[in-house]
Amino acid sequence: TVCIEYVERNIILGIDECIMFHDHGCGLSEERVANVFTTFGASTKRNNNYEIGGFGLGAKSPLAYTETFYVSSRHNGTETYFMLYRNNDNVPHMDQVYQTSTEEKNGSTVIVPIQDRYDKSKFRDAISDQLCFFDNIVFKNVIEAVGVVNQYYAKNSPRRVVMETEDYVLTNNGKNVELLVGKVVYPLNWDQLEADEYENKASMCIKFEIGVLDLVPSRESIRYTPKTIAAIDAKINAIRTIFVKEVAEQYAA
């Protein structure tokens, strides 16, 4: 389970508004923090085809928003805070800023200072767009301070999953067809496909296992290679065939 928390002020670091991303994994040693957060290309997922990532870019992504962010690691009874920043060389650097003993379980927290009060709504929208199909995220102070975020599997969410199979998810959001790689949503570029957009209108996400489709190194969009195009077209045609058959059977009855 991952917890996303909004904090008005972080006393330990002496910073104002921030978004914090907590996980409860194994925690990180100082050496591993340095390797993951300051080395481009370094990744613990390099040989793992079951997780999003693998290029060592995601850990540095806060630097695309702010010049400085923080990482807290609870590792074997010690909690350490590190400041990550970039100098004029545009390369990530790391300094230890605080350390104490802890009885909390191992885990890590990424702390991103909010640069502008209007950015809170941007964080809310990004969470709703990118994390809406994750069912292992807990929000703390986010809804109260940042605003309501969309979770398709949450009981109180206005956006709901209407039907789900191994190949697709039907929702009630009224959007067009999208791709669901693992649990990450990507828009669909119909200009790259043989399938016709106007013949396949539906509020639906087409599901793919991680590794089936090619992604750009940043993981922010689909890379439409011949393999990826063939996989998407094939699944769209298969789903369309199922829908046509089911509708024909209903009308025949």
C-alpha positions, -999 to 999 in steps of 0.1 A, spaced: 0 0 0 12 35 -9 0 66 10 -2 100 -6 -3 127 20 -7 165 19 11 185 46 8 222 53 42 224 70 69 198 75 86 208 108 116 185 105 126 199 71 114 234 78 94 236 45 58 246 39 32 228 18 43 195 3 30 163 -11 45 132 4 45 97 -11 49 69 15 56 33 8 62 4 32 88 -16 14 122 -26 26 135 9 30 167 22 15 203 24 27 222 56 21 241 39 -7 209 28 -24 193 62 -21 224 77 -38 223 50 -65 185 53 -72 181 91 -69 213 105 -83 224 81 -110 207 83 -144 200 49 -159 201 32 -125 170 12 -117 160 -17 -94 135 -28 -121 160 -32 -150 153 -69 -155 117 -68 -142 90 -69 -169 62 -68 -143 65 -33 -131 64 2 -147 99 16 -148 134 3 -156 152 33 -170 160 51 -138 141 83 -147 110 82 -125 130 87 -92 144 119 -106 111 132 -119 105 157 -90 135 176 -103 113 184 -134 90 203 -111 113 217 -83 150 223 -78 150 205 -45 130 175 -30 136 152 -1 137 115 6 131 99 40 142 63 45 133 41 74 159 13 73 167 -12 100 158 11 130 172 43 115 153 71 98 174 93 75 163 124 56 182 133 24 180 164 3 181 159 -35 189 188 -57 207 198 -89 235 224 -93 245 242 -124 258 210 -138 222 198 -140 231 165 -123 213 152 -92 232 156 -59 224 143 -24 230 156 11 220 140 44 201 165 65 187 146 95 190 112 111 173 96 141 164 62 155 129 49 148 107 20 158 86 23 126 86 -4 100 110 -1 71 98 21 42 105 53 22 89 86 17 94 111 -12 87 146 -2 79 172 -29 75 209 -18 46 226 -35 60 256 -53 27 276 -58 -6 273 -40 -23 269 -74 -3 238 -80 -23 218 -55 -51 215 -81 -26 204 -107 -14 176 -83 -51 166 -78 -57 164 -115 -25 144 -121 -34 120 -94 -69 115 -108 -56 110 -144 -27 87 -136 -36 68 -105 -73 63 -109 -71 25 -114 -47 18 -86 -65 0 -57 -37 1 -32 -34 39 -26 -45 56 6 -50 94 7 -42 114 39 -54 151 40 -54 151 2 -92 152 -3 -97 178 24 -69 202 12 -62 194 -24 -96 183 -36 -115 151 -45 -95 127 -66 -109 99 -88 -105 63 -78 -125 38 -99 -125 11 -73 -134 33 -43 -169 28 -30 -176 65 -27 -160 75 -60 -183 92 -85 -164 74 -112 -170 37 -112 -161 5 -130 -193 -8 -147 -178 -40 -160 -144 -56 -161 -129 -86 -179 -94 -98 -186 -93 -76 -217 -111 -44 -209 -127 -22 -183 -160 -4 -189 -164 28 -169 -191 54 -165 -168 84 -171 -180 91 -206 -144 93 -220 -132 77 -251 -111 45 -254 -79 45 -235 -51 20 -228 -45 5 -194 -10 -9 -191 -8 -26 -158 -27 0 -138 -14 31 -157 -37 49 -181 -25 61 -215 -44 80 -242 -49 62 -275 -35 77 -307 -59 65 -334 -38 80 -362 -12 53 -356 -37 24 -359 -56 6 -386 -87 5 -364 -112 34 -369 -119 57 -339 -155 64 -349 -163 27 -352 -150 20 -317 -166 46 -295 -168 34 -259 -161 45 -223 -135 18 -220 -99 10 -211 -82 -18 -230 -60 -38 -207 -24 -49 -215 1 -66 -193 32 -46 -186 58 -54 -212 34 -61 -241 34 -26 -254 65 -5 -260 67 28 -240 90 58 -243 119 58 -218 101 83 -195 70 59 -194 48 90 -201 34 77 -234 31 48 -257 57 42 -284 39 31 -315 63 5 -329 50 -22 -353 48 -47 -324 27 -22 -303 4 -12 -332 -3 -49 -340 -10 -57 -304 -35 -28 -300 -52 -34 -333 -56 -71 -326 -72 -65 -292 -95 -38 -304 -108 -61 -332 -112 -90 -307 -132 -69 -283 -153 -54 -311 -161 -90 -324 -172 -100 -288 -195 -69 -285 -211 -75 -319 -218 -111 -311 -233 -103 -277 -255 -76 -291 -267 -99 -319 -275 -126 -294 -295 -102 -273 -316 -90 -302 -321 -125 -314 -335 -134 -280 
